[in-house]
Amino acid sequence: MMSKDDDTQVDAPAFPLNASGRDCSDRNREGRRASEQSVPEGKVPEYLARVAPVTVPPTRIQASPELLADNYLSLLESVSEKEAFGILELGRFQLGLRKRMSRELQALYAGLWNLALRRSFPHDYEEIFQTWLQREGAKLSTRRREEREERILQYVESLRQYGDTDFSELSRHITGLLETDEVRGKRISFGMALYIRRIYTYFFDHLL
């Protein structure tokens, strides 16, 4: 049996009414507005929770895949390979190695963006990523496109396995492409792990 104080009764009006059917006063509305303003972000106001349960749907994309692909290209313009070259300790005249590492870095960036998309838009990330991958691949020859996609998907799969909690395996892989001694390799690997996390966070925070 419900008590008199139970405010969840189905037949109870939301606000007390006078004889004419109007609100008794504005105090209830003012109290509700104050309650809404005091609710922490992301919480359901108490008065709404009493009326009906609220279900938050999974995040769905509100922009077109093409728009996010364009945004990623803009993000890449803000990412400096020179910083990575500095961490990798590549000299200005190591042109062949810098070119090779540039290809690896571009594949790495794509993998990090894919991971950020998957975390934010689990239902739509594949369509978004494929839109970008196919659009950019269309600018290349068949051989170069296949090589590029294979390299990118290797990073995508690696990040799918390790997620965003630990980038050390990825940094060791990149460091392993260099000819370096153990001490120098550990130093470079540590720096690259921090660099990778910073780039991932940047992509994640600026997907839209």
ChimeraX attribute file (.defattr): number of C-alpha atoms within 10 A of each C-alpha:
attribute: neighborCount
match mode: 1-to-1
recipient: residues
	/A:1	4
	/A:2	8
	/A:3	7
	/A:4	7
	/A:5	7
	/A:6	9
	/A:7	14
	/A:8	12
	/A:9	13
	/A:10	8
	/A:11	6
	/A:12	10
	/A:13	9
	/A:14	13
	/A:15	12
	/A:16	12
	/A:17	12
	/A:18	10
	/A:19	7
	/A:20	7
	/A:21	8
	/A:22	10
	/A:23	15
	/A:24	13
	/A:25	12
	/A:26	8
	/A:27	10
	/A:28	14
	/A:29	12
	/A:30	11
	/A:31	11
	/A:32	14
	/A:33	11
	/A:34	11
	/A:35	13
	/A:36	17
	/A:37	11
	/A:38	10
	/A:39	12
	/A:40	9
	/A:41	9
	/A:42	6
	/A:43	9
	/A:44	14
	/A:45	16
	/A:46	12
	/A:47	13
	/A:48	11
	/A:49	11
	/A:50	12
	/A:51	13
	/A:52	9
	/A:53	9
	/A:54	9
	/A:55	6
	/A:56	6
	/A:57	6
	/A:58	10
	/A:59	12
	/A:60	12
	/A:61	17
	/A:62	8
	/A:63	10
	/A:64	11
	/A:65	19
	/A:66	15
	/A:67	13
	/A:68	19
	/A:69	21
	/A:70	12
	/A:71	15
	/A:72	20
	/A:73	11
	/A:74	11
	/A:75	16
	/A:76	15
	/A:77	9
	/A:78	9
	/A:79	14
	/A:80	9
	/A:81	16
	/A:82	13
	/A:83	11
	/A:84	19
	/A:85	18
	/A:86	13
	/A:87	16
	/A:88	21
	/A:89	12
	/A:90	16
	/A:91	11
	/A:92	10
	/A:93	8
	/A:94	9
	/A:95	11
	/A:96	9
	/A:97	14
	/A:98	18
	/A:99	11
	/A:100	11
	/A:101	20
	/A:102	16
	/A:103	13
	/A:104	18
	/A:105	18
	/A:106	16
	/A:107	21
	/A:108	24
	/A:109	21
	/A:110	23
	/A:111	24
	/A:112	27
	/A:113	24
	/A:114	26
	/A:115	24
	/A:116	23
	/A:117	22
	/A:118	18
	/A:119	15
	/A:120	18
	/A:121	17
	/A:122	15
	/A:123	14
	/A:124	15
	/A:125	21
	/A:126	14
	/A:127	13
	/A:128	21
	/A:129	22
	/A:130	14
	/A:131	18
	/A:132	19
	/A:133	17
	/A:134	12
	/A:135	13
	/A:136	12
	/A:137	16
	/A:138	10
	/A:139	10
	/A:140	12
	/A:141	10
	/A:142	11
	/A:143	8
	/A:144	12
	/A:145	17
	/A:146	13
	/A:147	11
	/A:148	18
	/A:149	14
	/A:150	13
	/A:151	18
	/A:152	23
	/A:153	16
	/A:154	14
	/A:155	21
	/A:156	21
	/A:157	13
	/A:158	14
	/A:159	21
	/A:160	15
	/A:161	9
	/A:162	13
	/A:163	15
	/A:164	16
	/A:165	8
	/A:166	13
	/A:167	21
	/A:168	18
	/A:169	14
	/A:170	19
	/A:171	20
	/A:172	17
	/A:173	11
	/A:174	19
	/A:175	20
	/A:176	13
	/A:177	12
	/A:178	15
	/A:179	9
	/A:180	12
	/A:181	8
	/A:182	9
	/A:183	9
	/A:184	13
	/A:185	17
	/A:186	15
	/A:187	13
	/A:188	23
	/A:189	24
	/A:190	16
	/A:191	17
	/A:192	23
	/A:193	18
	/A:194	14
	/A:195	17
	/A:196	22
	/A:197	17
	/A:198	12
	/A:199	18
	/A:200	21
	/A:201	15
	/A:202	17
	/A:203	24
	/A:204	19
	/A:205	11
	/A:206	11
	/A:207	15
	/A:208	14
